[in-house]
Amino acid sequence: MPSMKLTLLSRSCCHLCSDMEAALAPLVDEFGVELEVLDVDDDAALLEVYDELVPVLLHDGVELCHYFLDVGRVRDHLRAMSSPIARQPSPSPSANGS
């Protein structure tokens, strides 16, 4: 199963961004997730949406927190996404309609 990927929207010379990336390290280790760090200043679309919010932590495009790491929320989200139920594909509708 591929690992989950969190995306940290960051920028250079941003102490809050550095702080959030460092604070994420234990969660990355605990849950074995991949952390992708993107500089919003390198992407006009990201800059337009997130310029004043960085750092922003996303999972599958959903914002988990910004400015400061919400450890409880992120841990709860990762636990929920790691559960066997969350990993199971949705059942296909029956061909006979039952």
N, C-alpha and C positions, 0 to 999 in steps of 0.2 A: 504494500500500500504506500503510495507517495506520501511524504510528510506534508504537514500543513505549512503554509507560508504566511508570515506576517509581513506587512510592508510598513516601514517607518519613513514618513515623509519628513525630510530634514533640510538643512542648508548649512553651508560652511559658516564658521564664526558664530554659531548659535549655541550658547551654553545650555539652554534647555534641551536642545536636540542631543547634545553629548550626554547630558544627564539621563535622558530617557533611554538612549541606546545602552548606557552602562547598567541602568536599572533593569533592563529587559534581559540581560545575560543570564541570571538565574532561572527565569521562566523559559528561555530558549533551551537551556540545559535540561530543566525538569521535564519539559514536554517534548523535547527533540524536534522542535519546530525550526524552520528555516527563517532567517530574518533578512529581508531585502531592504536596503537603505537607498532611497531615491532622493536626489537633490531637487526640490521644487523649482529652483531657479534655472534648471536645465530643461524644463518642460512647460511650455506656455499654458497648456490646458490645466496642469496641476497648479501652476502659479496663480491662475485666475481664480480657482476654487479655494485653495488652501493657503494663500500667501500670508494672511494674518493669523493663521491657526497653528503653524508649525511649532513644535513637532506634532505630527498626527500619526496615530497607529491605526492601521487598517487590517482587516482580514476579509478577503474576497470583496474588496470595495466597500465594506461596512466599517464605519468609524467606531473604534473601541474607546479611544480617548484622545485628547489633545492637550497641549501645554505640559501636562504632568502625567506620569504613568499611574493609571488606576489599577494597582496590582490585583485587588479583589475582583474587579470586573473582568480583567484579562484572564486571570486564573480560572474563574468560573466559566468563561467563554471557552477556553482551551479544554477544560474538563468536559464540558458538554460536547464539544466537537470531537473529543477523543473517545467518547463512549461508544460501545458497539452499536447502539441504536442509531446514533448520528452517522455512523459509517456505512450503514446498510442502505442499499439503493431502495428507492420507493418501489412498492410492488406494482407490477404491470396489471392493467385491467384485464380481466378474464376475456378470452375470445368469445365465450358464449354468453357474456353479459351477466353472469352470476357472481 
